[in-house]
Amino acid sequence: MGETIILYPSPLRGHIVSMLELGRLILKRHPRFSVIVILSSASAAAPTPVANSSSITVLHLPPSAAAPAEGNQTPFDLAHRDTSNLRLTLAAIAAAADLRALIIDVFSDAAFPVAAALGIPTYYYFTSGAAALAVFLHFPTLHGSTTKSFKDLGDETVNIPGLPPIKASDMPGGMHDRSWRMYGYFLDACRNMISSSGIIVNTCESLESRIIRVIKEGLCVPDKPTPPIFSVGPLVESKVDGDEGGGDTRERRHECLSWLDSQPSRSVVFLCFGSQGRFSAAQLKEMASGLERSGVRFLWVVRPPPQDASAKSTPGSNDGDDTSIEKFMPEGFLERTRERGMVVKSWAPQTQVLSHGSVGGFVTHCGWNSIIEAVHAGVPMVAWPLYAEQKVNRAFLVEDAALAFPLSMSNEDGFVSADELAKRVTELMVGAGEGKVVRERVLATRDGVVEALSDGGSSQVSLAAVAALWKRG
């Protein structure tokens, strides 16, 4: 089997997609390596995006006999249940091949001590950007500096080296309460990441140059050496249609792309909130009213509200239901806007939509895959973060990179008014002042990303640097 690199993503679809792209990039640029992707036993329960990966060997771990942890199962829990089978699989591969490295992500952190016991050099692939990485690397320091939980600090600011001041309530959700099991998982993962052989980040120098420099200078980890940082991205999903989490591959061209074909250049704002973003019925009606007031052409991906209609937004699934979207819209909205708008239920081919010439703006939940897809396409954004590290990403997008406009939200429940959405969408699409500046800036940023990914670019140089470590064993 020769010199082999193993990739072990968590069972989250967006993480699998991004890890597969990393595998493809390794094979393309450094074909001397064999690449094996090991998928969690939980990944076998749902379709996984392994199409067009014929040169990558994909292995599924068998179901675990271990008892599940109590309560809701997190990706961390699933990885812990798989450790015994992972140990056997890694040992078998190491006996048959020249295993040079294991690459895991934050949520598959349970693999770190397993690999350490087998003497396998372990790298973390951080699927988000350097802004979120700075938070994760500084998290153990923040943990040791107070006995309070972030949830008890409210609007107090948290200072992360390299980032604008962040409200404690804007920290990644799993880090809010020290008593949570998830908090302990994140703390362990961050400590292990600091002790790893290196961190591969899905970003590039030109996109987050200042933050990357601060991390490399060791400011985020003041009491230990910072591991080597390799910015090899940004990598977006190739050849497989779908959004960043949960969109299935469609053989026929989606009807929304035909609709976009008939729209003027860069005239349409695209609204899409990832695979888990859902809003209450009241918020959906408010969004519809805002789009109608704006007068802007729009393509809007809508998921039915969660069963608890009082929820402001929530991660969720159940996209297979047959609930009509029209019942959640203001009366007559679809008819009044049918000449300039299209509402799509649950899914649209996000990468293709963003790269379509008619799309000129993007209202996004600030998931990192969505952000880099927009930057790749040169599409400016309105930031509407919902969960995970997305509020950290918003701080980067709005205050540091100036690639997006923020939305004013209700402090109580994050509700966004129709007037606020209409104002920001109009500013983004046709504004002559700040809107024009943001539109021009994102195009310049796109050019920098393209250069980073090209031959001799910073991301290729960074990939070559980590590959050199693997070659040396």
Secondary structure, DSSP 8 states (H G I E B T S, - for coil): --EEEEEE--S-HHHHHHHHHHHHHHHHH-TTSEEEEEE-GGGGGS----TT-TTSEEEE-----S---SSS--HHHHHHHTHHHHHHHHHHHHHHSEEEEEEE-GGGTTHHHHHHHTT--EEEEE-S-HHHHHHHHHHHHHHHH-SS-GGGTTT-EE--TTS--EEGGGS-GGGS-TTSHHHHHHHHHHHHHHTSSEEEESS-TTTSHHHHHHHHTTSSSTTS----EEE-------SS---SSS----SS--HHHHHHHTS-TT-EEEEE-TTT-EE-HHHHHHHHHHHHHH--EEEEEE----SSTT-SEE----TT----GGGGS-TTHHHHTTTTEEEEES---HHHHHTSTTEEEEEE---HHHHHHHHHHT--EEE---STTHHHHHHIIIIIS--EE-----TTT----HHHHHHHHHHHHH-SSHHHHHHHHHHHHHHHHHHHHSTTSHHHHHHHHHHHHHHH-
